[in-house]
Amino acid sequence: MIAYYRSKIGNICFTYNDYALLTLGFIDEIKQSDKENTIAKMTKEWLDAYFNEGIVKELPPLELDVTPFQKRVYEALMKVVKGKVISYKTLGGMIASKGYRAIGQALNKNPIAIMIPCHRIVNENGGLGGYAYGVKIKKALLDIESYEMQVV
């Protein structure tokens, strides 16, 4: 099933089933949503809270169709708290990997943007680095989170 959400920084599309959120990302235009179930409602409530209150509520259940390496990367990302950024190198240390290119590729393939916070990963020198949806969206997400540019 598919649903859409208008945020203050861009349109979002997400897919879900009866049990979990499957994907979430930014898109250009919004179309007609399917009939919403509990997962869709939970996802929209989370997005409302994130964009309007700055409060991060409990995530809806997530179902990830990813490689074991990607799963390790995403699990580590979930430990990076709102308002903080870390470097690719620090993320690599969290998963015992020096494969920074592979880490970057995993971040680029993140199936559930925002909730799996790959936007919180920056270059070691503090530069924003890349983002699958563009640096402008990455900066907007970090601004919503009132981040500190102190790379840890």
C-alpha atoms as a printed R data frame, in Angstrom:
    type eleno elety resid chain resno      x      y      z
1   ATOM     1    CA   MET     A     1  0.000  0.000  0.000
2   ATOM     2    CA   ILE     A     2  1.129  3.553 -0.586
3   ATOM     3    CA   ALA     A     3  0.499  6.885  1.110
4   ATOM     4    CA   TYR     A     4  1.685 10.461  0.756
5   ATOM     5    CA   TYR     A     5  2.510 13.246  3.185
6   ATOM     6    CA   ARG     A     6  3.126 16.968  2.640
7   ATOM     7    CA   SER     A     7  5.905 18.250  4.868
8   ATOM     8    CA   LYS     A     8  7.221 21.772  5.159
9   ATOM     9    CA   ILE     A     9 10.397 20.740  3.341
10  ATOM    10    CA   GLY     A    10  8.982 18.456  0.658
11  ATOM    11    CA   ASN     A    11  6.521 15.761 -0.309
12  ATOM    12    CA   ILE     A    12  6.964 12.307  1.164
13  ATOM    13    CA   CYS     A    13  5.818  8.945 -0.128
14  ATOM    14    CA   PHE     A    14  5.775  5.807  1.991
15  ATOM    15    CA   THR     A    15  4.803  2.196  1.483
16  ATOM    16    CA   TYR     A    16  3.470 -0.156  4.107
17  ATOM    17    CA   ASN     A    17  1.688 -3.402  4.668
18  ATOM    18    CA   ASP     A    18 -0.593 -4.575  7.467
19  ATOM    19    CA   TYR     A    19  2.350 -5.056  9.811
20  ATOM    20    CA   ALA     A    20  5.084 -2.529  9.091
21  ATOM    21    CA   LEU     A    21  6.414  0.504  7.283
22  ATOM    22    CA   LEU     A    22  8.435 -0.645  4.256
23  ATOM    23    CA   THR     A    23  9.823  2.517  2.632
24  ATOM    24    CA   LEU     A    24  9.757  6.271  3.148
25  ATOM    25    CA   GLY     A    25 11.335  8.959  0.998
26  ATOM    26    CA   PHE     A    26 10.958 12.345 -0.628
27  ATOM    27    CA   ILE     A    27  9.199 12.688 -3.997
28  ATOM    28    CA   ASP     A    28  8.196 15.482 -6.369
29  ATOM    29    CA   GLU     A    29  4.425 15.123 -6.466
30  ATOM    30    CA   ILE     A    30  1.700 13.647 -4.325
31  ATOM    31    CA   LYS     A    31 -0.838 11.224 -5.771
32  ATOM    32    CA   GLN     A    32 -3.869  9.435 -4.364
33  ATOM    33    CA   SER     A    33 -3.149  7.418 -1.219
34  ATOM    34    CA   ASP     A    34 -4.457  3.923 -0.660
35  ATOM    35    CA   LYS     A    35 -6.849  3.266  2.194
36  ATOM    36    CA   GLU     A    36 -4.900  3.884  5.397
37  ATOM    37    CA   ASN     A    37 -4.402  1.267  8.049
38  ATOM    38    CA   THR     A    38 -2.863  1.519 11.510
39  ATOM    39    CA   ILE     A    39  0.696  1.568 10.127
40  ATOM    40    CA   ALA     A    40 -0.109  4.484  7.790
41  ATOM    41    CA   LYS     A    41 -1.746  6.413 10.616
42  ATOM    42    CA   MET     A    42  1.208  5.767 12.944
43  ATOM    43    CA   THR     A    43  3.623  6.916 10.231
44  ATOM    44    CA   LYS     A    44  1.690 10.149  9.604
45  ATOM    45    CA   GLU     A    45  1.459 10.809 13.358
46  ATOM    46    CA   TRP     A    46  5.228 10.342 13.647
47  ATOM    47    CA   LEU     A    47  5.843 12.682 10.701
48  ATOM    48    CA   ASP     A    48  3.437 15.276 12.173
49  ATOM    49    CA   ALA     A    49  5.300 15.166 15.465
50  ATOM    50    CA   TYR     A    50  8.711 15.341 13.788
51  ATOM    51    CA   PHE     A    51  7.909 18.265 11.507
52  ATOM    52    CA   ASN     A    52  5.563 20.249 13.739
53  ATOM    53    CA   GLU     A    53  6.570 19.597 17.320
54  ATOM    54    CA   GLY     A    54 10.168 18.543 16.904
55  ATOM    55    CA   ILE     A    55  9.334 15.607 19.133
56  ATOM    56    CA   VAL     A    56 10.292 12.159 17.990
57  ATOM    57    CA   LYS     A    57  7.658  9.645 18.971
58  ATOM    58    CA   GLU     A    58  7.888  5.880 18.891
59  ATOM    59    CA   LEU     A    59  8.479  4.611 15.394
60  ATOM    60    CA   PRO     A    60  5.941  2.454 13.637
61  ATOM    61    CA   PRO     A    61  7.147 -1.119 13.129
62  ATOM    62    CA   LEU     A    62  9.748 -1.235 10.342
63  ATOM    63    CA   GLU     A    63 10.310 -4.051  7.865
64  ATOM    64    CA   LEU     A    64 13.654 -3.797  6.090
65  ATOM    65    CA   ASP     A    65 14.543 -5.771  2.982
66  ATOM    66    CA   VAL     A    66 18.291 -5.124  3.181
67  ATOM    67    CA   THR     A    67 21.618 -6.922  3.281
68  ATOM    68    CA   PRO     A    68 23.169 -7.928  6.630
69  ATOM    69    CA   PHE     A    69 25.772 -5.145  6.210
70  ATOM    70    CA   GLN     A    70 23.089 -2.532  5.528
71  ATOM    71    CA   LYS     A    71 21.172 -3.751  8.562
72  ATOM    72    CA   ARG     A    72 24.256 -3.200 10.760
73  ATOM    73    CA   VAL     A    73 24.644  0.319  9.353
74  ATOM    74    CA   TYR     A    74 20.964  1.164  9.922
75  ATOM    75    CA   GLU     A    75 20.954 -0.246 13.446
76  ATOM    76    CA   ALA     A    76 23.961  1.937 14.273
77  ATOM    77    CA   LEU     A    77 22.258  4.966 12.709
78  ATOM    78    CA   MET     A    78 19.279  4.478 15.005
79  ATOM    79    CA   LYS     A    79 21.618  5.132 17.946
80  ATOM    80    CA   VAL     A    80 22.574  8.615 16.703
81  ATOM    81    CA   VAL     A    81 20.340 10.873 18.763
82  ATOM    82    CA   LYS     A    82 18.356 13.772 17.404
83  ATOM    83    CA   GLY     A    83 20.360 16.985 17.355
84  ATOM    84    CA   LYS     A    84 23.737 15.242 16.969
85  ATOM    85    CA   VAL     A    85 25.774 14.419 13.921
86  ATOM    86    CA   ILE     A    86 28.589 11.929 13.541
87  ATOM    87    CA   SER     A    87 31.161 11.314 10.843
88  ATOM    88    CA   TYR     A    88 31.289  8.424  8.414
89  ATOM    89    CA   LYS     A    89 34.447  7.334 10.265
90  ATOM    90    CA   THR     A    90 32.643  7.295 13.622
91  ATOM    91    CA   LEU     A    91 29.792  5.311 12.084
92  ATOM    92    CA   GLY     A    92 32.361  2.878 10.690
93  ATOM    93    CA   GLY     A    93 33.807  2.465 14.184
94  ATOM    94    CA   MET     A    94 30.338  1.713 15.558
95  ATOM    95    CA   ILE     A    95 30.011 -1.246 13.184
96  ATOM    96    CA   ALA     A    96 33.705 -2.221 13.117
97  ATOM    97    CA   SER     A    97 34.103 -1.377  9.429
98  ATOM    98    CA   LYS     A    98 36.575  0.815  7.592
99  ATOM    99    CA   GLY     A    99 34.633  0.384  4.352
100 ATOM   100    CA   TYR     A   100 33.523  4.004  4.173
101 ATOM   101    CA   ARG     A   101 32.493  3.706  0.536
102 ATOM   102    CA   ALA     A   102 30.268  0.716  1.435
103 ATOM   103    CA   ILE     A   103 28.854  2.708  4.355
104 ATOM   104    CA   GLY     A   104 28.100  5.610  2.010
105 ATOM   105    CA   GLN     A   105 26.366  3.250 -0.404
106 ATOM   106    CA   ALA     A   106 24.285  1.798  2.439
107 ATOM   107    CA   LEU     A   107 23.284  5.313  3.494
108 ATOM   108    CA   ASN     A   108 22.315  6.150 -0.083
109 ATOM   109    CA   LYS     A   109 20.067  3.065 -0.206
110 ATOM   110    CA   ASN     A   110 18.381  3.766  3.130
111 ATOM   111    CA   PRO     A   111 14.792  2.608  2.521
112 ATOM   112    CA   ILE     A   112 13.261  4.633  5.371
113 ATOM   113    CA   ALA     A   113 14.561  8.205  5.287
114 ATOM   114    CA   ILE     A   114 14.293 10.432  8.356
115 ATOM   115    CA   MET     A   115 13.309  7.577 10.693
116 ATOM   116    CA   ILE     A   116 16.592  5.823  9.941
117 ATOM   117    CA   PRO     A   117 18.543  9.062 10.283
118 ATOM   118    CA   CYS     A   118 21.240  8.884  7.613
119 ATOM   119    CA   HIS     A   119 20.999 12.688  7.386
120 ATOM   120    CA   ARG     A   120 22.908 12.795 10.710
121 ATOM   121    CA   ILE     A   121 26.123 11.535  9.081
122 ATOM   122    CA   VAL     A   122 28.573 14.202  7.935
123 ATOM   123    CA   ASN     A   123 32.141 14.438  6.701
124 ATOM   124    CA   GLU     A   124 34.913 14.246  9.275
125 ATOM   125    CA   ASN     A   125 35.714 17.926  8.668
126 ATOM   126    CA   GLY     A   126 32.098 18.881  9.453
127 ATOM   127    CA   GLY     A   127 30.956 19.274  5.841
128 ATOM   128    CA   LEU     A   128 27.451 18.010  5.214
129 ATOM   129    CA   GLY     A   129 28.508 15.434  2.644
130 ATOM   130    CA   GLY     A   130 25.905 13.923  0.350
131 ATOM   131    CA   TYR     A   131 22.306 12.851  0.777
132 ATOM   132    CA   ALA     A   132 20.094 10.735 -1.475
133 ATOM   133    CA   TYR     A   133 17.487 13.525 -1.620
134 ATOM   134    CA   GLY     A   134 19.967 16.374 -1.939
135 ATOM   135    CA   VAL     A   135 21.985 18.444  0.505
136 ATOM   136    CA   LYS     A   136 19.213 21.064  0.743
137 ATOM   137    CA   ILE     A   137 16.821 18.470  2.241
138 ATOM   138    CA   LYS     A   138 19.601 17.134  4.504
139 ATOM   139    CA   LYS     A   139 20.304 20.630  5.845
140 ATOM   140    CA   ALA     A   140 16.565 21.256  6.363
141 ATOM   141    CA   LEU     A   141 16.234 18.019  8.370
142 ATOM   142    CA   LEU     A   142 19.241 18.936 10.507
143 ATOM   143    CA   ASP     A   143 17.818 22.421 11.071
144 ATOM   144    CA   ILE     A   144 14.514 20.903 12.238
145 ATOM   145    CA   GLU     A   145 16.543 18.891 14.737
146 ATOM   146    CA   SER     A   146 18.485 21.956 15.922
147 ATOM   147    CA   TYR     A   147 21.682 20.017 15.404
148 ATOM   148    CA   GLU     A   148 25.092 20.909 16.717
149 ATOM   149    CA   MET     A   149 27.844 20.823 14.111
150 ATOM   150    CA   GLN     A   150 30.209 19.223 16.578
151 ATOM   151    CA   VAL     A   151 31.183 16.026 14.844
152 ATOM   152    CA   VAL     A   152 31.606 13.144 17.281
